[in-house]
């Protein structure tokens, strides 16, 4: 599947333009959960610092997508995940030391705490002025007021827009389905259709037979393929 990204998709993709400058992507930001970034767990996988359950970092969707973008634009993209040993975060705790990382697992700070979301939790990443942002989350969300989730998502996207007006690609629910969450994602994307794209992964049939029910290498490739298609078609 990734051969499509490396070959035929690049042939018809055209120029990958981003933000107000209409220039090649130079900075990318990934905000997700364990599908985007996870540490090693001996019971599941000894591989860490990438999306669970990729067999190696270069096999997860983050690295596959970044590689496709770099190949197409001729501009290498910096991929810097947060350390795997970051502590769990609970509301009221001090901010996590995220540094200049651009691949974040925000399961604790967003998914499980969307009702109290503040952009300050990732302000350094927002201030980094990414050209492209990938949002992949929802699977760990706690039950609650979905209107608060919508507000949190709007707050995050507004902060990104004010900072650098990036193209934002929001994936659908991956581990199973959640029409309620996906409906909100679609609605928020529709508020700024020129810069926001909802990426429906249902047609990709993502293989989630990897460790702990996460995407294996084939599943990761399917995710990367779907996002790449959305990126390359967005003018």
C-alpha positions in Angstrom: 0.0 0.0 0.0 2.8 2.4 0.8 4.1 1.9 -2.7 1.2 4.0 -3.8 2.4 6.8 -1.7 5.9 6.5 -3.0 5.0 6.2 -6.6 1.6 6.7 -8.2 0.1 9.0 -5.6 3.1 11.4 -6.0 2.5 11.5 -9.8 -1.0 12.9 -9.5 -0.7 14.8 -6.3 0.3 18.1 -7.7 1.9 20.8 -5.4 1.4 20.2 -1.7 0.6 23.7 -0.5 0.0 24.8 3.0 -1.4 27.7 5.0 -1.5 31.2 3.8 1.9 31.1 2.1 1.0 28.4 -0.4 4.5 27.0 0.0 5.9 23.5 0.6 5.4 21.9 4.0 8.3 22.5 6.3 6.8 21.9 9.7 4.4 19.2 10.8 2.6 18.5 14.1 1.0 15.2 15.1 -1.4 15.2 18.1 -2.8 11.8 18.8 -3.1 8.9 21.2 -1.2 5.6 21.4 -1.9 5.0 17.7 0.3 8.0 17.1 2.9 7.5 19.9 3.5 5.0 22.6 6.3 3.6 24.7 7.5 0.0 24.7 5.5 -2.6 26.6 7.2 -6.0 27.0 3.8 -7.8 27.0 2.8 -6.3 23.7 5.9 -5.0 21.9 9.5 -4.0 22.6 9.3 -1.2 20.1 8.7 2.3 21.5 8.8 5.9 20.5 6.3 5.3 17.7 2.7 4.3 17.1 1.5 1.1 18.7 1.8 -1.6 17.3 4.1 -0.8 14.4 7.0 -3.2 14.1 9.5 -0.3 13.9 9.3 3.5 14.0 9.6 3.8 10.2 6.5 1.6 9.9 4.1 3.8 11.8 1.8 6.2 10.0 3.6 9.3 11.3 6.9 8.3 9.8 5.3 7.0 6.6 3.4 10.2 6.0 6.4 12.4 6.8 8.5 10.4 4.4 5.9 10.7 1.6 5.7 14.5 2.2 9.5 14.9 2.2 9.9 12.8 -0.9 7.3 14.9 -2.7 8.4 18.4 -1.6 12.2 17.7 -1.4 12.2 19.1 2.1 13.0 16.8 5.0 10.6 17.0 7.9 11.7 17.0 11.5 10.0 14.2 13.5 10.6 14.5 17.2 8.4 12.4 19.5 8.1 13.2 23.2 10.1 11.0 25.5 8.5 7.6 26.3 9.0 8.0 30.0 6.7 11.0 30.5 4.5 10.6 33.6 0.8 10.2 33.4 -1.0 13.6 33.6 -4.1 14.4 35.6 -6.0 17.6 35.8 -4.3 19.9 38.3 -0.9 18.5 37.7 2.0 20.8 36.4 2.3 21.0 32.6 4.2 18.1 31.0 7.8 18.8 29.8 7.0 18.5 26.1 9.9 20.6 24.9 10.0 21.1 21.1 8.4 17.7 20.3 6.1 17.6 17.3 4.7 14.1 17.8 2.6 14.0 21.0 0.4 11.5 22.7 -2.4 13.7 24.1 -4.5 10.9 25.6 -4.2 12.3 29.1 -4.1 16.1 28.4 -6.9 16.1 25.8 -8.9 12.9 25.4 -9.4 12.2 29.1 -9.5 15.9 30.0 -11.2 17.6 27.1 -13.8 19.2 29.5 -11.0 21.4 31.0 -8.9 21.8 27.8 -6.6 24.8 27.6 -4.3 25.4 24.6 -1.6 26.3 27.2 -1.0 22.6 27.6 0.7 22.5 24.2 1.4 26.2 23.7 5.0 25.6 22.7 3.8 23.3 19.9 1.2 25.8 18.7 3.8 28.6 18.8 6.1 26.4 16.6 3.9 27.4 13.7 3.3 24.1 11.9 2.3 24.1 8.2 0.4 20.8 8.5 -1.3 19.4 11.6 -2.7 15.8 12.0 -5.2 15.3 14.8 -5.8 11.6 15.6 -7.8 11.0 18.8 -11.1 10.0 20.3 -10.6 6.4 21.3 -9.7 7.1 24.9 -12.3 9.8 25.5 -14.2 9.5 28.8 -18.0 9.7 28.7 -19.2 13.2 29.2 -20.7 16.3 27.6 -20.0 16.2 23.9 -20.6 19.9 23.6 -17.5 20.4 25.8 -15.6 18.1 23.4 -16.7 20.3 20.5 -15.6 23.4 22.4 -12.2 21.9 23.2 -11.7 20.9 19.5 -12.7 24.4 18.3 -10.4 26.0 20.9 -7.5 23.9 19.7 -8.1 24.5 16.1 -8.6 28.2 16.6 -5.3 28.5 18.5 -3.5 26.8 15.6 -5.2 29.0 13.1 -4.2 32.2 14.9 -0.6 31.0 15.2 0.1 29.8 11.6 -3.2 29.0 9.8 -2.0 25.4 9.0 -3.9 22.8 7.0 -5.4 20.5 9.6 -6.3 16.9 8.9 -8.6 15.2 11.4 -8.9 11.4 11.3 -12.1 9.5 12.0 -12.4 7.0 14.9 -9.9 4.1 14.2 -10.5 1.5 16.9 -14.1 0.5 16.1 -16.5 3.3 15.4 -18.0 6.3 17.2 -20.5 8.2 15.1 -21.0 10.9 17.7 -17.4 11.9 18.0 -16.9 11.7 14.2 -19.9 13.9 13.7 -18.4 16.6 15.9 -15.1 16.3 14.1 -16.9 16.8 10.8 -18.8 19.8 12.1 -15.7 21.6 13.4 -13.8 20.9 10.2 -16.8 22.3 8.2 -16.4 25.6 10.1 -13.2 26.3 8.2 -13.3 24.1 5.1 -10.4 25.8 3.4 -8.0 24.7 6.1 -9.6 21.7 7.8 -10.2 18.3 6.4 -12.0 15.3 8.0 -10.3 12.1 6.9 -12.7 9.3 6.9 -10.7 6.1 7.4 -13.6 3.7 7.1 -13.0 3.0 3.4 -9.3 2.2 4.2 -10.4 -0.8 6.4 -7.5 -0.3 8.8 -6.2 -3.6 10.1 -6.2 -3.4 13.9 -5.0 -6.9 14.6 -1.7 -5.6 16.1 -0.7 -5.5 19.7 -3.6 -4.6 22.1 -6.0 -4.2 19.1 -3.9 -1.5 17.5 -3.0 -1.0 13.8 -0.3 -3.4 12.6 2.1 -2.4 9.9 -0.6 -2.8 7.2 -3.0 -0.8 9.3 -0.5 2.0 9.8 0.2 2.1 6.0 -3.6 2.4 5.4 -3.8 5.3 7.8 -0.8 7.1 6.2 -2.2 6.4 2.7 -5.6 8.0 3.5 -4.1 11.1 5.1 -1.6 11.4 2.3 -4.4 11.3 -0.2 -6.2 14.1 1.7 -3.1 16.2 1.9 -2.2 15.8 -1.7 -5.7 16.7 -2.9 -6.1 19.7 -0.7 -5.2 22.9 -2.7 
